[in-house]
């Protein structure tokens, strides 16, 4: 049994995500903390694409550690510091998600935990 996609037509007019995802009973849930594009060695790329690559790499690694993939994502919240970074960020996100279409929310302009962070990703996954 898989998560069930419910689309009413709003998401398809905006981007590559689903309007809603229903998780069947008995699923295992995984919630990530806000995940910045901070490499494990501490060196931080100066651009949103580089930070997004690292942040999505951390999300994928976390999913894999739980025996999950991006296809198990049910909700992703994307935080970008600058609105002008949306196109570059979406390119990276699209490459990592492929055909996966979790429910999604993207916010811009919020200050992140460290001033040099340009992106942070929070994800929820569920797998039966």
Backbone as a ProteinNet text record, in pm:
[ID]
protein_1_A
[PRIMARY]
XXXXXXXXXXXXXXXXXXXXXXXXXXXXXXXXXXXXXXXXXXXXXXXXXXXXXXXXXXXXXXXXXXXXXXXXXXXXXXXXXXXXXXXXXXXXXXXXXXXXXXXXXXXXXXXXXXXXXXXXXXXXXXXX
[TERTIARY]
83.8	0	88.6	53.5	132	53	124.3	58.2	-30	-142.8	-241	-236.9	-223.6	-219.1	-361.3	-389.9	-518.2	-487.8	-524.1	-503.4	-637.8	-653.9	-776.4	-749.7	-624.6	-590.7	-514.3	-496.6	-423	-273.4	-216	-71.9	-26.1	-103.7	-62.9	-50.3	-111.3	-100.7	22.2	86.7	196.6	330.8	334.8	464.6	453.5	565.5	576.7	555.2	431.6	396.2	251	203.6	65.2	-12	-142	-225.4	-232.8	-236.3	-245.6	-198.3	-147.4	-105.3	-174.3	-238	-301.1	-212	-186.1	-102.1	-192.2	-175.5	-261	-229.1	-324.4	-301.6	-181.9	-113.2	-2	129.7	136.5	260.8	361.6	489.2	596.9	616.5	635.8	653.1	796.9	848.2	980	966.8	1009.6	1006.8	1150.6	1192.4	1326.6	1319.3	1427.5	1443.5	1469.4	1465.8	1507.5	1650.9	1676.6	1807.1	1869.9	1975	2042.3	2142.2	2196.9	2298.6	2436.8	2453.3	2579.6	2654.8	2769.1	2846.7	2898.7	2924.3	2972.2	3108.3	3186	3315.3	3300.6	3176.1	3151	3166.3	3231.2	3246.7	3114.9	3067.4	2934.9	2945.5	2879.8	2878.2	2812.2	2855.4	2803.4	2674.1	2637.6	2519.1	2409.4	2286.2	2171.2	2176.8	2226.3	2233.7	2325.3	2441.2	2534.3	2477.8	2413.9	2353.8	2236	2156.8	2042.2	2088.9	2194.9	2251.3	2285.4	2351.5	2393.9	2273.6	2181.3	2062.9	1982.2	1957.2	1882.6	1960.3	2092.2	2173.4	2153.5	2145.9	2120.4	1981.1	1880.4	1744.2	1742.1	1803	1805.9	1879	1990.7	2064.1	1981	1907.3	1820.7	1711.5	1649.5	1547.3	1605.9	1722.1	1786.3	1815.7	1855.1	1885.9	1762.2	1643.3	1516.7	1454.8	1530.2	1477.3	1372	1382.9	1286.1	1355	1273.2	1323.1	1240.9	1274	1197.1	1051.7	1025	886.9	802	865.6	793.2	766	817.6	792.3	644.6	585.1	445.5	431.6	530	523.7	665.1	691.5	820.2	794.2	863.5	858	996	998.5	1122.9	1131.6	1243.3	1265.2	1382	1358	1463.3	1475.9	1597.5	1618.5	1577	1602.6	1577.9	1482.4	1382.8	1285.1	1351.6	1453.5	1519.6	1592.1	1608.3	1673.8	1578.3	1448.9	1351.3	1386.2	1411.4	1439.2	1559.4	1668	1786.5	1756	1682.1	1646.9	1557	1457	1362.2	1433.7	1536.4	1613.4	1676.6	1735.9	1799.4	1692.8	1587.8	1479.2	1421.8	1396.8	1338	1427.7	1557	1650.2	1648.9	1641.6	1639.4	1505.7	1395.5	1263.7	1223.8	1275.6	1235.4	1085	1020.2	874.9	797.1	866	797.3	727.1	605.1	526	465.6	549.7	493.6	415.8	329.7	269.3	384.7	368.9	483.6	443.5	534.4	518.8	654.9	662	787.3	767.4	854.6	851.3	980.4	971.5	1092.3	1093.9	1215.9	1231.1	1244.5	1222.1	1235.9	1383.9	1423.2	1559.6	1579.4	1687.1	1716.3	1807.4	1834.1	1904.2	2044.3	2108.8	2237.2	2227.4	2280.2	2262.7	2320.2	2417.9	2477.8	2399.1	2299.5	2215.7	2119.4	2115.1	2026.2	1904.8	1913.4	1805.6	1801.8	1681.8	1662	1540.4	1547.2	1440.1	1392.3	1261.7	1199.4	1110.4	1121.8	1047.7	977.6	866.7	792.5	774.3	806.9	791.3	711.5	646.3	570.6	580.5	596.1	607.9	536.6	458.9	388.2	481.8
-117.4	0	124.1	222	344.1	464.9	576.1	701.3	740	802.6	833.7	983	1016.6	1155	1204.6	1323	1389.5	1525	1539.1	1665.9	1725.9	1854.3	1924.9	2025.2	2036.4	2121.6	2247.7	2280.4	2401.7	2382.8	2275.5	2252.2	2249.3	2186.6	2173.4	2308.5	2411.5	2545.1	2621.1	2567.4	2640.1	2569.7	2438.6	2371.4	2220.9	2158.3	2012.4	1958.2	1961.6	1907	1864.2	1802.7	1757.5	1845.7	1855.5	1934	1869.8	1736.7	1666.5	1523	1466.3	1326.6	1262.5	1149.3	1072.9	955	938.8	830.1	720.3	596.4	488	450.4	387.4	342.9	248.5	253.2	162.1	205.6	325.8	372.8	414.5	401.4	457.7	601.8	691.5	833.1	875.7	968.6	1027.5	1179	1253	1398.8	1448.6	1531.2	1587.9	1724.8	1761.3	1898.6	1986.4	2116.2	2205.2	2171.5	2146.7	2099.3	2201.9	2270.2	2367.3	2297.8	2373.1	2321	2330.9	2282.3	2289.1	2157.1	2160.2	2036.7	1989.4	1859.7	1803.1	1859.1	1910.6	1971.5	2117.7	2170.4	2306.4	2414.6	2385.6	2486.1	2508.1	2629.7	2659.6	2725	2666.5	2733.4	2870.7	2963.6	3100.7	3118.7	3021.1	3037.9	2938.7	2971.5	2889.1	2751.9	2743	2612	2517.4	2566.3	2482.5	2440.3	2533.5	2499.8	2403.6	2423.5	2334.9	2192.6	2180.2	2047.7	1972.9	2041	1978.2	1947.4	2042.2	2019.8	1901.2	1895.9	1781.8	1651.8	1658.1	1538.8	1488	1580.5	1541.7	1479.8	1537.2	1483.2	1341.7	1321.5	1188.3	1088.8	1129.3	1040.3	1002.7	1099	1072.1	972.6	995.2	901.4	761	751.4	620.7	551.7	629.8	569.3	507.4	553.4	499	398.8	361.3	268.1	331	461.7	535.4	603.9	656.2	732.8	861.3	943.2	1065.6	1034.6	914.9	876.7	857.9	850.9	839.2	975.2	1082.3	1216.1	1249.9	1299.4	1341.5	1493	1558.4	1703.9	1759.6	1864.1	1932.4	2081.6	2142.3	2286.7	2340.7	2434.8	2492.5	2635.8	2670.9	2807.3	2867	2976.8	3047.4	3188	3234.1	3367.6	3474.6	3448.3	3549.1	3497.4	3575.9	3538.9	3515.2	3591.1	3576.2	3441.8	3368.1	3237.2	3123.8	3152.1	3045.5	2967.5	3029.8	2949.7	2855.3	2904.2	2819.2	2705.8	2736.7	2633.7	2527.5	2570	2476.5	2378.3	2422.5	2332.2	2219.9	2254.5	2154	2061.7	2119.7	2040.4	1942.7	1989.4	1904.4	1786.1	1809.4	1700.2	1594.3	1636.6	1541	1468.3	1537.9	1475.8	1390.1	1419.8	1342.3	1349.5	1234	1227.7	1233.7	1236.6	1244.3	1379.2	1378.5	1500.8	1512.9	1535.9	1553.6	1685.1	1696	1824.9	1919.2	2047.2	2136.2	2278.1	2345.3	2486.7	2551.7	2666.9	2739.8	2879.7	2916.4	3049	3122.7	3253.5	3333.2	3449.2	3499.1	3619.7	3600.2	3479.4	3454.2	3443.6	3499.6	3482.1	3338.3	3276.1	3139.3	3141.5	3025.9	3017.5	3081.7	3077.1	3145.8	3236.2	3354.6	3455.3	3413.3	3323.2	3279.8	3167.4	3112.3	3008.7	3074.2	3021.1	3071	2981.7	2858.5	2760.9	2666.8	2623.3	2520.6	2439.5	2307.9	2218.6	2136.1	2125.4	2042.5	1942.9	1815	1712.9	1615	1561.6	1455.9	1342.5	1222.2	1104.1	998.8	911.3	801.2	682.2	565.7	441.3	330.6	253.3	138	20.4
0	0	0	-81.7	-95.3	-47.6	-29.8	0.8	-117.7	-90.6	-194.3	-224.2	-351.7	-396.6	-421.6	-370.7	-395.3	-460.6	-585.3	-654.5	-692.9	-659.5	-696.7	-808.6	-852	-964.3	-932.4	-805.6	-769.5	-793.5	-741.8	-753.1	-898.5	-984.4	-1124.7	-1194.6	-1141	-1199.2	-1149.3	-1044.2	-980.8	-996	-970.1	-971	-965.5	-938.6	-936.7	-796.1	-752.6	-622.3	-625.7	-518.3	-508.7	-412.3	-435.8	-344.7	-206.7	-202	-73.1	-89.5	18.8	24.3	143.7	120.4	228.4	263.9	392.1	439.9	495.8	446.5	495.3	639.9	708.4	847.1	854.7	965.2	990.3	930.1	874.5	812.8	919.5	885.3	967.5	922.3	1015.8	986.1	1015	934.1	955.1	939.1	1039.9	1036.9	1044.4	949.4	958.4	1025.6	1085.9	1134	1012.5	1032.6	924.8	889	760.6	715.2	622	666.2	580	487.7	395.6	304	362.8	482.6	555.3	539.2	470.4	456.2	591.1	599.3	725.1	766	668.9	702.9	744.2	738.3	784.4	679.4	564.8	458.9	387.8	383.9	330.2	192.7	88.8	-42.1	-30.1	-113.2	-106.5	-185	-270.6	-354.4	-316.8	-353.5	-315.8	-382.3	-505.6	-572.6	-496.7	-457.6	-382.6	-248.1	-177.8	-49.2	-67.3	-171.6	-196	-227.9	-305.7	-337.4	-208.8	-119.1	6.3	94.6	106.1	190.3	138.4	7.2	-48.3	-32.4	-41.6	-16.6	125.6	222.6	361.3	376.8	308.9	316.7	259.8	144.2	81.8	171.4	229.8	320.7	442.7	495.5	610.2	571.6	456	407.7	393.4	330.1	310	442.5	543.8	673.7	737.8	694.5	745.5	647.8	543.2	444.7	355.3	332.5	251.8	135	43.1	-71.1	-83.2	-181.9	-204.1	-239.7	-288.4	-319.7	-194.1	-78.2	48.9	112.4	53.1	106.6	91.8	199.4	192.6	205.1	264.4	282.1	290.8	214.4	219.4	235.7	330.6	347.6	312.8	220.2	169.7	219.6	278.4	327	248.2	179.3	106.8	163.1	175.9	229.2	127.7	-1.9	-105.9	-213.6	-245.2	-348.2	-483.5	-517.2	-647.1	-661.5	-552.6	-558.5	-595.5	-608.2	-636.3	-762.2	-878.7	-998.6	-983	-925.3	-905.9	-808.7	-703.5	-605	-667.2	-744.6	-804.9	-897.8	-968.2	-1055.2	-973.7	-861.2	-775.5	-716.1	-660.9	-601.9	-703.6	-823.9	-927.6	-961.6	-966.1	-995	-884.2	-759.4	-648.4	-638.6	-663.9	-649.4	-769.1	-886.9	-1004.4	-1022.5	-1026.8	-1045.1	-913.6	-800.3	-670.8	-659.5	-606.4	-594.6	-455	-352.1	-217.7	-208.9	-110.3	-79.6	-45.3	-73.7	-64.5	-26.3	42.9	77.7	66.1	-1.2	-14.4	42.3	134.3	197.1	165.5	146	125.9	224.2	248.1	327.4	476.4	523.1	666.6	701.5	813.9	858.8	906.1	864	905.1	1027.6	1084.4	1212.9	1208.2	1091.4	1073.9	952.8	962.6	857.7	723	720.7	594.1	526	593	531.7	433.2	311.3	206.9	187.8	236.7	218.3	338	370.2	471.3	426.6	446.1	401.9	520.4	532.7	636	562.8	598	523.8	617.2	566.9	635.2	534.2	578.6	493.4	568	492.1	551.7	458.8	519.2	441.3	515.4	441.3	500.6	503.5
[MASK]
++++++++++++++++++++++++++++++++++++++++++++++++++++++++++++++++++++++++++++++++++++++++++++++++++++++++++++++++++++++++++++++++

